[in-house]
Amino acid sequence: MSELNNLQERLDYSEAKNALNNWVAIAVALISVFMAVCKVKDDNIVQAMLQAKSDQVDAWNEYQAKKLKQHLAELGLNQVSALESLAPGKVSAPLAAQQKQYSDNIARYKVEEAKLADKANGLGKQYDDLNYRDDQFDLSDATLAVSLAMLAITSLTGKRKLLYLALAFAAFGMVMGIAGLFGLALHPTALVKALS
């Protein structure tokens, strides 16, 4: 009779472990699919970040080129003024035309520089906004990976408490992933700074 009880206990344990493993398998499948979707979106965001940073660098380079052109035009204007001071009252038409051209160029460069600075600053903000979302996906990916590891250990050990802890990590990871997918303003800044 004790052998029958022992067999029944082993059967009950086996059924309980199978049920737990079924839950683990379902959780692993759902988490893996969610991670794959988030990974695609995260990769697209990283590409957009790279493009924004590249465009920002290009805009600042163009800004610097305009600044140099403005400086050269200012030097040219100073030279024309110096030539005029050598022959006061005898300003020739070519010098006056050159002076006007330098003045017009300086004014144009100042306007173009302001536009380029605004463009570069806008691209910097775009990069920062994308980085905010990338941080969300990074946290999601990390916590979901921890959750998958814990689920594997749960399957081996049969500990339900470990399953609940793994699901808690998965829940946090999914919340962060959903925040990243939908652009929600959920960002544990202190945690991100600690990990950065």
GIFENUR-V989936 format. One line per field, one symbol per residue. ss: DSSP state (A for helix, B for strand, O for the rest). psi: psi as a letter, one per 20 degrees, with the letter a starting at -180 (. if undefined). burial: I if it has 16 or more other C-alpha atoms within 10 Angstrom, else O. A space follows every 50 residues. Layout:
ss->???
psi->???
burial->???
This chain:
ss->OAAAAAAAAAAAAAAAAAAAAAAAAAAAAAAAAAAAAAAAAAAAAAAAAA AAAAAAAAAAAAAAAAAAAAAAAAAAAAAAAAAAAAOOOOOOAAAAAAAA AAAAAAAAAAAAAAAAAAAAAAAAAAAAAAAAAAAAAAAAAAAAAAAAAA AAAAAAAOOAAAAAAAAAAAAAAAAAAAAAAAOOOOOOAAAAAAAO
psi->hhhgggggghgggggghggghggggggggggggghgghgggghhggghgg gggghgggghghghghggggghhgggghgghghhhhmpilpqghhgghgg gggggggghgghggghgggghghgggggghhghhgghggggghhggghgh hghghghkohhhghgghggggghhghghgghjkqmoongggghhi.
burial->OOOOOOOOOOOOOOOOIOOIIOOIOOIIOOIOOIIOOIIOIIOOIIOIIO OIIOIIOOIIOIIOOIIOOIOOIIOIIOOIOOOIOOOOOOOOOOIOOOIO OIIOIIOOIOOIIOOIIOIIOOIIOIIOOIIIIIIIIIIIIOIIIIIIOI IIIIIOOIOOOIIOOIIOIIIIIIIIIIIIIOOOOOIOOOOOOOOO
